[in-house]
């Protein structure tokens, strides 16, 4: 099987560092928004974002043995003829069964967890879909508070489905509020369904973290697991 190299800080945020066997996103037709770097960044990153749906044990103690549907997001970090590997937050897939992945073209495929670290809140999921576009991973070590970033993911997909609004990747713009120990604080709320989705530099599309929500009492503050933590987690696990 073909080995797929992880695009990390040594890539110097160059999109071309992605593995050569991964499918490249075709150039879109010119539009008035082509000069907007944020739009260009999201356009490139969008096909790498995945929706996970699954069944998890109910949190309600009165419903012991009952499973509820849950969801979250992830980002493709390796792909080849053998399939694709998706990075997400561990809490997204914790105790999950009947795990499925929905791609940007609306295909729904089975998925299986190949590695997980509950303490680091990171997990790697494999799908049998070959030659997908992959995200370029960067570094958060040099990120400063105030840096413009984006969040891509699938917010409350069941609510959008109920309203017949369609299933689409959403993007939100914000800034890094603070660089903390093993976490980036964001002025972006992480809406249910977006956990595990990529946090990316607004003008390059380079992924610097994975979205997570930490404060139940304060939904307006979001966090990201720094991509360096993911680098340590992924070392030796990617194909």
N, C-alpha and C positions, 0 to 999 in steps of 0.2 A: 504493500500500500504506500501511496505517495505521502511523504512527510510534508506537513504544512507548517511553515515558520510563523511564529507569533510576532506581530508587528508591535514593538515596544518603543521605549524611549530612544533607543539607538537609531530609530528611523528619523529622528528630528522632525517629527510631525509630517513626514512626506507620505502622501497617499499611495505613492508607488511602492512603498515597502511591503504591501500586502503580498501574500503568496502568489506566485505566478500562475498556479493552477486554478486559483479561484476565479469565478466569473466576474468580469468587470461590468459595471453599470453602464449601459449605453448612453451616449450623449443625448440629452433631450433637445428638442427643437428650441431655437432661440426664442426668448420671451423678454418682455420689458423688465422682468425681475432677475434676469441673468446677472445683473451688476450687483445684486444684493448678496453678500457673502454668506449671510445666515441662511437664506433660501437655498443657495448652492450647497452648503454644508448638509442641510437636512435632506435635500434631494438625493445626495450621494449615500447618506447613512440610512435612509428610510428602508430600503430592501433588506437590510441586515437585522432589522428589529422584528422580534418574534413575540406572539401572544401565546402564553401557556394557559390551558384550562385543565382542571383536574378535580378529583374528589378528595376531600380531607375530612377527618373526624370532626364532628360538630363540637363547638366550644361549650355548648349548653349541656351541663351535667345531667339534665333531665332527659336528654336525647342520646344517652349512651348507646353506642353501636350504630348510630345514624351518621351518614356522610352528607356533607354539603358540597356544593360546587364552589370552587375557588379559582382565582386567576392571577396572573402576573405577567411580567415582560422579561425579555432577555435579548441578547445581541450575539450574532454569529461571529465567532473569532477564528474558526478554522473550517476549511471545506476542501473537498477533493472528490475523486471518483467514488470513494468509499462512503460518502455522506457528509454531514456537517455537525459541528460542535457549537453549542450555544452556552454562553456564560450568563448566569443569573444570580440572584440572591438566594441563599440557602433557605431563608424563611418562606420564600415563594413556593418551594416544592417540598417542604418538610411534611413527612407523613403522607405524601400524595400517592394516590392510586389513579389508574386510568388517565395517565398524563398524556396530553395531546398538545401539539404545536400548530399554530395557525400562521402561515406565511403572508407576506404582503400581497400575494396574488390570490389569497383566500383559500389556498390549499390547506387542508387539515390532515396532519399525519401523526402517527404514534411517536412518543418520545420516551426515552429512558435516562435516568440519572446515572452517570458514570463515576462521578466524584462529588463529594460534599464536605464542607467544613462549617459546622454550626457556629463555632466561635468566631470565625472570620466572616460569617454570613455570605459564603460564596458556594456556588455549585456549578457543575458542568453537565450539560444534558446533550445527548446525541440523538440525531434524527437521520433517517435513511433518505435524505434528499441531497443529491450530489451537486458539486460545483456552484454553490451559492456565493453571492457577494459577501465579503467579510469586512468588518470594521477595522480601521487603523487605531491601534492602541498607543497612547502617548505616555506622558508622565505628569503627575500632579505635584511633584516636589517643588517645582518652580512657580506654581500657581500663587497669585497674590489675591487678597480680598479685593473685590471690585471687578474681577475678571468676568467678562461676559460669557455666559454659557447657555446651552440649551438642554432640554430634557425631552427624550423621545420615548413614547410608550403607548399603552392601550388603557386609557382611563375607564373605569367602571364599565367594562364591555357589556355586561348584562343589561345595564340601564339604557345604553345606546341601542341595543338590540330591541328592548321593549318599546322604545320610542320609534323604532324603524328608521333610525338615522344612519345605519350602515356600520360596518366594522372597518375602521381605518386607524393607522398610526397617527397619533397626535403629537404636536411639538409645542413646547413652551419655552419662552425666553426669560432669562433672569441673570443673576450675578452670584458669584461666590461671596458669601457674607463673612466667613471666617475659615481659616485653616486650623483645624484642631487635631488632637492626637488621634490618628487612625480614622479621621473623618473630615470630609469637607462639608461645612454648613452652607446651605443655600437659602436664598430668599424666594425659592420656589416651593410650593406645597407639593408633596408627593401623594397623588391621588390614588386610592385603591385601584390596583391593576397596573400601575406604573412601576411598582417596586421591581427591581432587577433590570429596568431599562437603562440605556446609556445616558450619561451626562457627558456632553461634548463641548469643546471650544467652539464658540459661536462662529468664528470666521474661518475655521479650518475643518471642522467635522471630526477632529481627533478626539477619541474617547478618553476621558480622564477619571471616570468613576462610574459606579453603578448606583442607581437611585434606591434609597430606602427611607422609610418613615420610622421615627423613634419615639416621638412624644404623642401619646394618645390625647392629651389635653390641649395640645397646641398644634393644629394641623397646618398652620401657615409656614412652619419651619420645616424644610426638607434637609436631608443629608445624603451624602454619597460615600460609598466605600471607595477609597483611593485605588486607582488602577495598579499601583505598586503592590498592594495587598493581593490583587488578582494575579500579578506576575508571579509572586511566590507560590500562590495556590496552583497555578497552571503549569509551573515548571515540571516537566516530565509527564504531564497528563495529556497534552495535545498530541495528535497524530502528526 
